[in-house]
């Protein structure tokens, strides 16, 4: 099913991706081990294990608490592989009627719309970072608000932004503030100039603390189907225009759903989703100077009968994750649906989950686990030199060091900063 041309394209960039991953995702570390009196401990044997990435590997958790006897299996599969989960904050589902808010656990259940408080509890339980999406999306504008004036709609969203900021800024570090603005032309505030996008960011930014990133997220075709350098990529032009006007956008979100016939083109090595063109598109957006998130990924497994289709899904996903992880400007990769089964409209028809609906791990899940939890995670046992120093290069993130039955936590970042570990 995968053409020789497509295979060759991936082969051509494999070496450069591996080199870029080493350069952009790893850092040098020096540990100085001293005893209680402050003297170096020569030849100390140190076990070093990375606990968490500083890069976001995520997935949506939209089935959270809605799978009955399979809830625990669903949660465990998410927590086993990822360090971030994302949930939706669609206003139409958070406030389905005027004044009726669905923030708290115990709220009425809505299909694939868990109350945000449930997601917060899940994140705390498993030590996961949290993302919310989207706070403003034209396709999820409440029907009951359809008769409001433009001023009343802006007031409605300003109130919503404030409520979310006050309730969740301590838990969520990233939100899609505006989603798919180029798609939803029926949204009452929509105009060809998309002035409401600028208004939303300038309205919301003062309401959220600085550590919370507010992202502008866009659908796959508007990001990748047109070369940004051509002058005709509407999303690139929109972001550039907004930044030129001082709009406080913190990050760019790029969806990457490969439905048919898009996936068919890719398998033949043609079209805008070939590795070279995808890479070039992301690098073009990187010139805008903002962090980039691959915000939603779907990779189907229906391009051939099982098990061949599942093997192809895993192969393509491995290549794209390596490509995305290698690009310096990308801060996170978020897969969309963990498991097969019903989803938004016909989204579930392509069997794009990493597991089937019974949580059998597909090759795609096992492939990502091999990358995220093994290949891209640092663990080693080292011996200090005569001055009690241990040096190594590892993936950036938080670490645990063990020696003499004692444990220490430290981080590896972009800059090399010696860390002193003192025995009690």
Steps between C-alpha positions, in 0.01 A plus 500: 500500500788742568669590173873471446508877451349559846743254660791675332390842619495384860834326456654820365416704810544235769862590575432873520206439737716292734770769503246777562344305787841472667563872450158637592364257758801406710712694746828453683500445876769500768431359846742571785467247779619600846473345845343656807822691572511645149780277370482345149397136485733339243384208287144524633266265313194698393179368346338772286141463373298763317159547658331736256559677170483876471354436152123444491389159374122511528162354411140604548315346795146560375372159612610560860245356742260398220607143428346314792701190590774607259570833669807371683646338188450825309667708769793262535569495126509880494723532807734222389597674177439875524604790723216733393130463436266745334128551540246725335361823640234550232267769631197324353572201726639680804196731511228306313234735640527857627651491848540118513871426526656155462834555670454273803500124540140383522384723215277345236698272271546606138655262247881545499478818707618413852460778758835682528524435875512127420794560269680703769461213747627250242800718424592533867463127557749412226724808494386608153516845350169638371387684189153643430349550155323700368370797697359665188403301193228604260370147456433471875320829550195437723175484306323680782728801443411532133281807553760699692649816356869516416569699816310244706695214339831667585378552857397134516848383400679750721304364796588146391871578466498651849325201655741254340804708598389527862409133532770323297812714464661306786447170313519570127813641337365522145169585333388523141344842535367515144450190287445461125420866438541450123245218492193627678360780289155474663629619837319830571824694554662365183619745235750454220753699704447275806514798734342295778819291529702808590227608744494159669874494571514860619197436720621171649872560547465733805267249666749211499832488689815513293583130533184404309555493124211607278513331160350571160407160356405421142369209294735284295420620144542868587843428647656254258320513164665826388867595517539786753771652280255535211314784670175306471498306828214671683593369843863612470385840376250528785758424770751738344242779476387449859857505632574816301205662682636395839249224565622300802502150348722262699505195274389360165295179483511287184254216458622195310203276420583283199168381366455341158586615231775689684649180639480340154708783355752464777533127447584570136761758596316795346308803623552745787531230769826354379771531765704765320198727448367450853843585637525809280155621606578473871836672455328783312259552790797487738628825344209672675683442827233310695506151652314246288282211612389218273167532672289212368619194309295224344669223305251247357547126502242426228730548198524118482331209679628416847768423593671666201312827549603516864864436409490780243343733758784427742768545235374839385442618856854408599640705213286806571571497873872486425463791259291714736724425800805604298373851421631753749192724502258216583420481873245220497326225301143409593337188363125524468300186585663237718254226405281406206126535527237775471639853474405836349283449191683247276833550675494147640450333163870502415598296810763758585540397864823369646299214650184332380176564683579215742841658584705243319822682421550548129852510358463881498469510880798270543702706252437824688577328829833385360582856393364704791567267791819330384691652210437861605534445875839502673599237757857399586737395777822704523804529724630833622858601429761561770344841571153359551371632167263319263438632149245380247276617217133420529155600383375817665269460794490394864729230639552279801853414617561215746815413692579381852129423546415867459296664225534847347295689243651728237428628150680500169424809292632699208788641702760296683481583870702289745282342771641417841362190672597476868470186705323531832 
